[in-house]
Amino acid sequence: MCLFPLAPWWARMALVYFLMGLLCLMLGLTLIRYVVFTAVWVTTGHSLWIFPNMMEEQVGAGDVGVGTGVVGAGGVGVGAEVSG
């Protein structure tokens, strides 16, 4: 980023649009994640997390979806992972 002022205009715009697309993708996945969780929790009382490790800082990109599944009932175990 320190050489950003030296980059040609098209490279700067490509980087800006790429980062805006990445931000929109992350916000969209987060919104879908919470909508699905709320719908499942209201209708069944169980917790379903899509991409349970999406907000974790210590996991790699390949481990974001590990542990997806129905966890707990009545709010017990919310946010926990399903092993297996």
N, C-alpha and C positions, 0 to 999 in steps of 0.2 A: 504493500500500500504506500510505502514512502516514495515510490517512483510513479504513483498515479498521475501527478501533473505532467509527467513526461510522456505518458502513453498517448497514442493517437486517439482522436475522438471516437472512432468506431470501436476501439478496444474498451474504452471507458464505458460507453453505452452498453456494450455486450456484457460487461461485468455487472453493471447496474441492473440490467434486465434479468440476468441470471440470478442474482441475489434476491431480487424482488420475487421472482418465480419460486425460489427455494423458500422464502419466507411465507408466501401464500400457500405453498404445499404443506408446510409445517402447521400453519394456523388452521388450514382446512382439515388436516388429519386430527388435530386436537379437537376441533369442533365436532367432527363425526364421532370421535372417541367418546366424548362426554354425552352426546345425544343418544348413542347406542347404550351407554352405561345407564343413563337415566331411564330410558324406555324399558330396559330389561329389569332394572331395580324396581320400578313402579309396578310393572305387571306381574313379576314373579317373586320379588323379594330377594333374588340372588344378584350377585355382582358379576358382571361380565366386562373385563377390560380387554380392549383391542390394543395391541402394542403396549403391554404393561410396563415396559422399560423405556418408553419413549422419552421420559423426562429425567432419567437417571444419567448422571455424569460419568459414572465409572464403567459403563458398558460400551462395547463397540457397535458399529452400525449393523453388524450381522446378528447381534443379540437383542435387537429392539423388540422383535416379535416373539421371543422365547417366553413361554409360560402363559400363553393365551388360553383362557378357559373360564368356566364358571367357578367362582370361589365364594364359599360362605353363603349363609342365609340370614336374612334379617340384619344385615350390616356387619355380621361377624366375619372377619377376615378380609375386609375391603382393602384392596391394594396388594394383597398377598399373591404370591405366584403359585401356579399349579405345577408340580414337578411331574415329570414322566415323559 
